Amino acid sequence: MDDSLRRSGATGWTTFIPANFLAGILAIWVYTGLRSSYGPGPKTAIRTALTVWVVFWVIPEAALLPLNRFPNALLLTVIAVGLLDSILAILLGAWIYRD
């Protein structure tokens, strides 16, 4: 680990948590936009989850595949877990969000 990072206390978590929090806000914003076209409910939440999953999990992880920095099985596992994570998070967010 770089000495400057060690001294500042900065780790991956200092960016990971806020970034995922913002991704969650963005996901519910997308859900509210899709509600006008598809109506409220779990089907719209799942459509939103698939959209967010592709943008935040599939594309970035697929971009790492040709670099051979991580095992392909690990990247594919992260993509699969991201799908479950997206669906559960957006279903919960859609349940909480009510007009």
DSSP file (Angstrom, degrees, kcal/mol; ACC not computed):
  #  RESIDUE AA STRUCTURE BP1 BP2  ACC     N-H-->O    O-->H-N    N-H-->O    O-->H-N    TCO  KAPPA ALPHA  PHI   PSI    X-CA   Y-CA   Z-CA
    1    1 A M              0   0    0      0, 0.0     2,-0.1     0, 0.0     5,-0.0   0.000 360.0 360.0 360.0 140.6    0.0    0.0    0.0
    2    2 A D     >  -     0   0    0      1,-0.1     4,-2.2     4,-0.0     3,-0.3  -0.371 360.0-130.0 -63.0 138.1    1.2    3.5   -0.8
    3    3 A D  H  > S+     0   0    0      1,-0.2     4,-2.5     2,-0.2     5,-0.2   0.864 107.0  55.6 -60.5 -37.5    2.6    5.4    2.2
    4    4 A S  H  > S+     0   0    0      1,-0.2     4,-1.8     2,-0.2     6,-0.2   0.883 109.6  46.5 -65.0 -36.4    0.5    8.4    1.5
    5    5 A L  H  >>S+     0   0    0     -3,-0.3     4,-1.3     2,-0.2     5,-0.9   0.891 111.3  51.7 -70.1 -38.7   -2.7    6.3    1.5
    6    6 A R  H  <5S+     0   0    0     -4,-2.2    -2,-0.2     1,-0.2    -1,-0.2   0.910 111.5  46.9 -64.1 -42.0   -1.7    4.6    4.7
    7    7 A R  H  <5S+     0   0    0     -4,-2.5    -1,-0.2     1,-0.2    -2,-0.2   0.873 113.5  47.4 -68.6 -37.0   -1.0    7.9    6.4
    8    8 A S  H  <5S-     0   0    0     -4,-1.8    -1,-0.2    -5,-0.2    -2,-0.2   0.682 104.4-128.6 -79.2 -16.4   -4.3    9.4    5.3
    9    9 A G  T  <5 +     0   0    0     -4,-1.3     2,-0.3     1,-0.3    -3,-0.2   0.534  55.1 151.7  81.0   5.3   -6.3    6.4    6.2
   10   10 A A      < +     0   0    0     -5,-0.9    -1,-0.3    -6,-0.2     2,-0.2  -0.537  13.1 161.6 -74.3 131.2   -7.9    6.3    2.8
   11   11 A T    >   -     0   0    0     -2,-0.3     3,-0.9    -3,-0.1     4,-0.5  -0.760  56.9 -86.8-133.5-177.7   -8.9    2.8    1.6
   12   12 A G  T >> S+     0   0    0     -2,-0.2     4,-2.8     1,-0.2     3,-1.0   0.797 121.4  65.6 -63.0 -27.9  -11.2    1.4   -1.0
   13   13 A W  H 3> S+     0   0    0      1,-0.2     4,-1.9     2,-0.2    -1,-0.2   0.802  88.7  65.7 -66.8 -28.0  -14.1    1.6    1.4
   14   14 A T  H <4 S+     0   0    0     -3,-0.9    -1,-0.2     1,-0.2    -2,-0.2   0.744 117.6  25.8 -69.0 -20.6  -13.9    5.4    1.5
   15   15 A T  H <> S+     0   0    0     -3,-1.0     4,-2.0    -4,-0.5    -2,-0.2   0.693 116.9  61.8-106.1 -29.9  -15.0    5.5   -2.1
   16   16 A F  H  X S+     0   0    0     -4,-2.8     4,-2.2     2,-0.2     5,-0.2   0.930 104.8  45.5 -64.3 -47.4  -16.9    2.2   -2.3
   17   17 A I  H  X S+     0   0    0     -4,-1.9     4,-2.2     2,-0.2     5,-0.2   0.955 116.2  43.0 -66.9 -51.4  -19.6    3.0    0.2
   18   18 A P  H  > S+     0   0    0      0, 0.0     4,-2.5     0, 0.0    -1,-0.2   0.888 113.7  53.5 -62.2 -35.9  -20.4    6.6   -1.1
   19   19 A A  H  X S+     0   0    0     -4,-2.0     4,-2.1     1,-0.2    -2,-0.2   0.913 111.0  45.0 -64.6 -41.6  -20.3    5.4   -4.7
   20   20 A N  H  X S+     0   0    0     -4,-2.2     4,-2.1     2,-0.2    -1,-0.2   0.845 110.4  54.7 -71.0 -32.9  -22.8    2.6   -4.0
   21   21 A F  H  X S+     0   0    0     -4,-2.2     4,-2.0     2,-0.2    -2,-0.2   0.932 110.7  45.7 -62.4 -45.5  -25.0    4.9   -2.0
   22   22 A L  H  X S+     0   0    0     -4,-2.5     4,-2.6     1,-0.2    -2,-0.2   0.866 109.7  54.7 -65.9 -36.1  -25.1    7.3   -5.1
   23   23 A A  H  X S+     0   0    0     -4,-2.1     4,-2.3     2,-0.2    -1,-0.2   0.884 107.5  51.1 -63.3 -37.5  -25.7    4.3   -7.4
   24   24 A G  H  X S+     0   0    0     -4,-2.1     4,-2.1     2,-0.2    -2,-0.2   0.902 109.9  48.4 -65.8 -41.7  -28.7    3.4   -5.2
   25   25 A I  H  X S+     0   0    0     -4,-2.0     4,-2.0     1,-0.2    -2,-0.2   0.925 112.6  49.1 -62.9 -44.0  -30.1    6.9   -5.4
   26   26 A L  H  X S+     0   0    0     -4,-2.6     4,-2.4     1,-0.2    -2,-0.2   0.884 108.3  54.4 -62.2 -38.8  -29.6    6.9   -9.2
   27   27 A A  H  X S+     0   0    0     -4,-2.3     4,-2.3     1,-0.2    -1,-0.2   0.908 109.3  46.2 -63.4 -42.5  -31.3    3.5   -9.4
   28   28 A I  H  X S+     0   0    0     -4,-2.1     4,-2.4     2,-0.2    -1,-0.2   0.851 110.1  55.0 -70.1 -32.3  -34.4    4.8   -7.6
   29   29 A W  H  X S+     0   0    0     -4,-2.0     4,-1.6     2,-0.2    -2,-0.2   0.918 109.3  47.0 -63.1 -43.0  -34.3    7.9   -9.8
   30   30 A V  H  X S+     0   0    0     -4,-2.4     4,-2.4     2,-0.2    -2,-0.2   0.905 110.0  54.3 -63.7 -41.2  -34.4    5.6  -12.9
   31   31 A Y  H  X S+     0   0    0     -4,-2.3     4,-1.9     1,-0.2    -2,-0.2   0.918 106.2  51.1 -58.7 -44.1  -37.2    3.6  -11.2
   32   32 A T  H  X S+     0   0    0     -4,-2.4     4,-0.8     1,-0.2    -1,-0.2   0.862 110.7  49.9 -64.4 -33.1  -39.3    6.8  -10.8
   33   33 A G  H  < S+     0   0    0     -4,-1.6     4,-0.5     1,-0.2     3,-0.4   0.891 111.8  46.5 -69.6 -39.3  -38.7    7.6  -14.5
   34   34 A L  H >X S+     0   0    0     -4,-2.4     4,-3.1     1,-0.2     3,-0.6   0.743  98.6  72.1 -75.2 -22.2  -39.8    4.1  -15.6
   35   35 A R  H 3X S+     0   0    0     -4,-1.9     4,-2.3     1,-0.2    -1,-0.2   0.874  91.9  57.1 -59.1 -37.1  -42.9    4.2  -13.4
   36   36 A S  H 3< S+     0   0    0     -4,-0.8    -1,-0.2    -3,-0.4    -2,-0.2   0.823 116.9  34.1 -66.2 -28.7  -44.5    6.7  -15.7
   37   37 A S  H <4 S+     0   0    0     -3,-0.6    -2,-0.2    -4,-0.5    -1,-0.2   0.862 134.7  22.1 -90.7 -41.0  -44.1    4.3  -18.6
   38   38 A Y  H  < S-     0   0    0     -4,-3.1    -3,-0.2     1,-0.1    -2,-0.2   0.513 104.3-119.1-109.1  -7.6  -44.6    0.9  -17.0
   39   39 A G     <  -     0   0    0     -4,-2.3     5,-0.2    -5,-0.4    -1,-0.1   0.069  41.5 -59.3  84.8 158.6  -46.5    1.8  -13.8
   40   40 A P  S    S+     0   0    0      0, 0.0     3,-0.1     0, 0.0    -8,-0.0  -0.356  84.4  77.0 -73.4 155.1  -45.4    1.2  -10.2
   41   41 A G  S  > S-     0   0    0      1,-0.1     4,-1.8     2,-0.1     3,-0.2  -0.748  89.6 -58.1 137.0 178.9  -44.6   -2.3   -8.9
   42   42 A P  H  > S+     0   0    0      0, 0.0     4,-2.5     0, 0.0     5,-0.2   0.811 122.4  59.4 -68.2 -30.7  -42.1   -5.1   -8.9
   43   43 A K  H  > S+     0   0    0      2,-0.2     4,-2.2     1,-0.2     5,-0.1   0.930 109.1  44.4 -63.6 -42.4  -42.0   -5.6  -12.7
   44   44 A T  H  > S+     0   0    0      2,-0.2     4,-2.4     1,-0.2    -1,-0.2   0.884 112.1  53.3 -67.2 -38.0  -40.8   -2.0  -13.1
   45   45 A A  H  X S+     0   0    0     -4,-1.8     4,-2.6     2,-0.2    -2,-0.2   0.898 109.3  48.4 -63.6 -40.1  -38.4   -2.4  -10.3
   46   46 A I  H  X S+     0   0    0     -4,-2.5     4,-2.4     2,-0.2    -2,-0.2   0.894 109.6  52.1 -69.1 -38.9  -36.9   -5.5  -11.9
   47   47 A R  H  X S+     0   0    0     -4,-2.2     4,-2.0     2,-0.2    -2,-0.2   0.925 112.0  47.2 -59.2 -43.3  -36.6   -3.7  -15.2
   48   48 A T  H  X S+     0   0    0     -4,-2.4     4,-2.9     1,-0.2     5,-0.3   0.918 109.6  53.4 -63.2 -43.6  -34.8   -1.0  -13.4
   49   49 A A  H  X S+     0   0    0     -4,-2.6     4,-2.7     1,-0.2    -2,-0.2   0.897 108.4  49.5 -59.9 -41.4  -32.6   -3.5  -11.6
   50   50 A L  H  X S+     0   0    0     -4,-2.4     4,-2.2     2,-0.2    -1,-0.2   0.902 111.9  48.7 -65.2 -39.9  -31.6   -5.1  -15.0
   51   51 A T  H  X S+     0   0    0     -4,-2.0     4,-2.0     2,-0.2    -2,-0.2   0.949 115.1  43.3 -63.9 -49.1  -30.7   -1.7  -16.4
   52   52 A V  H  X S+     0   0    0     -4,-2.9     4,-3.0     1,-0.2     5,-0.3   0.881 111.7  55.5 -65.1 -38.5  -28.7   -0.6  -13.4
   53   53 A W  H  X>S+     0   0    0     -4,-2.7     4,-2.3    -5,-0.3     5,-2.1   0.919 108.3  47.4 -61.0 -44.6  -27.0   -4.1  -13.3
   54   54 A V  I  <>S+     0   0    0     -4,-2.2     5,-2.4     3,-0.2    -1,-0.2   0.925 117.3  42.7 -63.2 -43.6  -25.8   -3.8  -16.9
   55   55 A V  I  <5S+     0   0    0     -4,-2.0    -2,-0.2    -5,-0.2    -1,-0.2   0.909 126.1  29.5 -71.2 -42.5  -24.5   -0.3  -16.4
   56   56 A F  I  <5S+     0   0    0     -4,-3.0    -3,-0.2    -5,-0.2    -2,-0.2   0.631 135.0  17.6 -98.6 -14.3  -22.8   -0.8  -13.0
   57   57 A W  I  X5S+     0   0    0     -4,-2.3     4,-2.1    -5,-0.3     5,-0.3   0.723 121.3  43.7-121.0 -55.2  -21.8   -4.4  -13.0
   58   58 A V  I  ><S+     0   0    0     -5,-2.1     4,-2.7     2,-0.2     5,-0.2   0.954 116.1  43.7 -65.2 -51.6  -21.7   -6.1  -16.4
   59   59 A I  H  ><S+     0   0    0     -5,-2.4     4,-1.8    -6,-0.2    -1,-0.2   0.948 117.8  42.9 -63.6 -50.4  -20.0   -3.3  -18.4
   60   60 A P  H  > S+     0   0    0      0, 0.0     4,-0.8     0, 0.0    -1,-0.2   0.920 118.7  44.4 -63.2 -40.8  -17.3   -2.5  -15.9
   61   61 A E  H >X S+     0   0    0     -4,-2.1     4,-0.8     1,-0.2     3,-0.7   0.894 111.8  52.4 -70.6 -37.6  -16.5   -6.1  -15.0
   62   62 A A  H 3< S+     0   0    0     -4,-2.7     3,-0.5    -5,-0.3    -1,-0.2   0.839 103.4  59.3 -65.3 -31.1  -16.6   -7.2  -18.7
   63   63 A A  H 3< S+     0   0    0     -4,-1.8    -1,-0.2    -5,-0.2     4,-0.2   0.772 103.5  52.7 -67.1 -24.1  -14.1   -4.4  -19.4
   64   64 A L  H XX>S+     0   0    0     -4,-0.8     3,-1.0    -3,-0.7     4,-0.6   0.695  88.8  81.9 -82.9 -19.5  -11.7   -6.1  -16.9
   65   65 A L  G ><5S+     0   0    0     -4,-0.8     3,-1.4    -3,-0.5    -1,-0.2   0.915  90.0  47.7 -54.7 -50.5  -11.9   -9.5  -18.6
   66   66 A P  G 345S+     0   0    0      0, 0.0    -1,-0.2     0, 0.0    -2,-0.1   0.688 100.9  67.4 -70.1 -13.4   -9.3   -8.8  -21.4
   67   67 A L  G <45S-     0   0    0     -3,-1.0    -2,-0.2    -4,-0.2    -3,-0.1   0.713  89.6-147.7 -76.4 -18.9   -6.8   -7.4  -18.9
   68   68 A N  T <<5 +     0   0    0     -3,-1.4    -3,-0.1    -4,-0.6    -4,-0.0   0.826  58.3 127.2  54.4  35.7   -6.3  -10.8  -17.2
   69   69 A R  S   <S+     0   0    0     -5,-0.6    -1,-0.1     1,-0.1    -4,-0.1   0.729  72.1  31.6 -88.1 -26.2   -5.7   -9.1  -13.9
   70   70 A F  S    S-     0   0    0     -6,-0.3    -1,-0.1    -5,-0.1    -2,-0.1  -0.920  98.5 -91.9-128.5 152.9   -8.4  -11.2  -12.1
   71   71 A P    >>  -     0   0    0      0, 0.0     4,-1.9     0, 0.0     3,-0.6  -0.417  32.4-128.3 -63.6 139.5   -9.6  -14.8  -12.7
   72   72 A N  H 3> S+     0   0    0      1,-0.2     4,-2.6     2,-0.2     5,-0.2   0.852 108.8  59.3 -58.6 -35.4  -12.6  -14.9  -15.1
   73   73 A A  H 3> S+     0   0    0      1,-0.2     4,-1.9     2,-0.2    -1,-0.2   0.884 104.8  50.1 -61.7 -37.9  -14.5  -17.0  -12.6
   74   74 A L  H <> S+     0   0    0     -3,-0.6     4,-2.4     2,-0.2    -2,-0.2   0.934 111.4  47.4 -65.6 -46.3  -14.2  -14.2  -10.0
   75   75 A L  H  X S+     0   0    0     -4,-1.9     4,-2.1     1,-0.2    -2,-0.2   0.903 112.7  48.7 -63.5 -40.9  -15.4  -11.5  -12.4
   76   76 A L  H  X S+     0   0    0     -4,-2.6     4,-2.2     2,-0.2    -1,-0.2   0.850 110.1  52.3 -68.2 -32.8  -18.3  -13.7  -13.5
   77   77 A T  H  X S+     0   0    0     -4,-1.9     4,-2.9    -5,-0.2     5,-0.3   0.906 108.1  50.9 -67.0 -41.3  -19.2  -14.3   -9.8
   78   78 A V  H  X S+     0   0    0     -4,-2.4     4,-2.2     1,-0.2    -2,-0.2   0.898 110.3  50.1 -62.3 -40.2  -19.2  -10.6   -9.2
   79   79 A I  H  X S+     0   0    0     -4,-2.1     4,-1.4     2,-0.2    -2,-0.2   0.919 112.5  46.7 -63.4 -43.8  -21.5  -10.0  -12.1
   80   80 A A  H  X S+     0   0    0     -4,-2.2     4,-1.6     2,-0.2     3,-0.2   0.917 113.6  47.0 -66.6 -43.9  -23.9  -12.7  -10.9
   81   81 A V  H  X S+     0   0    0     -4,-2.9     4,-2.9     1,-0.2    -1,-0.2   0.873 107.6  58.6 -65.7 -35.7  -23.9  -11.4   -7.3
   82   82 A G  H  X S+     0   0    0     -4,-2.2     4,-2.8    -5,-0.3    -1,-0.2   0.849 102.3  54.1 -61.3 -34.4  -24.4   -7.9   -8.7
   83   83 A L  H  X S+     0   0    0     -4,-1.4     4,-2.4    -3,-0.2    -1,-0.2   0.946 111.7  43.3 -64.6 -47.8  -27.6   -9.1  -10.3
   84   84 A L  H  X S+     0   0    0     -4,-1.6     4,-2.4     1,-0.2     5,-0.3   0.928 115.2  50.0 -62.0 -45.1  -29.0  -10.5   -7.1
   85   85 A D  H  X S+     0   0    0     -4,-2.9     4,-2.5     1,-0.2     5,-0.2   0.914 111.4  48.6 -59.4 -46.0  -27.8   -7.4   -5.2
   86   86 A S  H  X S+     0   0    0     -4,-2.8     4,-2.5     2,-0.2     5,-0.3   0.930 112.0  47.7 -62.5 -47.2  -29.5   -5.0   -7.8
   87   87 A I  H  X S+     0   0    0     -4,-2.4     4,-2.3     1,-0.2     5,-0.2   0.948 115.6  43.7 -62.4 -49.2  -32.8   -6.8   -7.8
   88   88 A L  H  X S+     0   0    0     -4,-2.4     4,-2.1    -5,-0.2    -1,-0.2   0.921 115.6  48.1 -63.5 -43.9  -33.1   -7.0   -4.0
   89   89 A A  H  X S+     0   0    0     -4,-2.5     4,-2.6    -5,-0.3    -1,-0.2   0.909 114.9  43.8 -65.2 -42.7  -31.9   -3.4   -3.5
   90   90 A I  H  X S+     0   0    0     -4,-2.5     4,-2.7    -5,-0.2     5,-0.2   0.848 110.8  54.2 -77.2 -32.2  -34.2   -1.9   -6.1
   91   91 A L  H  X S+     0   0    0     -4,-2.3     4,-1.9    -5,-0.3    -1,-0.2   0.925 112.9  44.8 -61.7 -42.2  -37.2   -3.9   -5.0
   92   92 A L  H  X S+     0   0    0     -4,-2.1     4,-2.3    -5,-0.2    -2,-0.2   0.931 114.1  48.7 -66.3 -45.2  -36.6   -2.6   -1.5
   93   93 A G  H  X S+     0   0    0     -4,-2.6     4,-2.6     1,-0.2    -2,-0.2   0.884 111.8  49.2 -62.1 -38.8  -36.1    1.0   -2.7
   94   94 A A  H  < S+     0   0    0     -4,-2.7    -1,-0.2     2,-0.2    -2,-0.2   0.855 110.0  51.7 -69.1 -34.3  -39.3    0.8   -4.9
   95   95 A W  H  < S+     0   0    0     -4,-1.9    -2,-0.2    -5,-0.2    -1,-0.2   0.891 113.6  44.0 -67.5 -38.9  -41.2   -0.5   -1.9
   96   96 A I  H  < S+     0   0    0     -4,-2.3     2,-0.5    -5,-0.1    -2,-0.2   0.889 100.4  79.6 -72.0 -38.9  -40.0    2.4    0.3
   97   97 A Y     <  +     0   0    0     -4,-2.6     2,-0.4    -5,-0.2    -1,-0.0  -0.580  58.9 156.2 -75.8 119.4  -40.6    5.0   -2.5
   98   98 A R              0   0    0     -2,-0.5    -3,-0.0     1,-0.0    -2,-0.0  -0.997 360.0 360.0-141.4 142.6  -44.2    5.9   -2.6
   99   99 A D              0   0    0     -2,-0.4    -2,-0.1     0, 0.0    -1,-0.0   0.479 360.0 360.0 -73.4 360.0  -45.9    9.0   -3.9
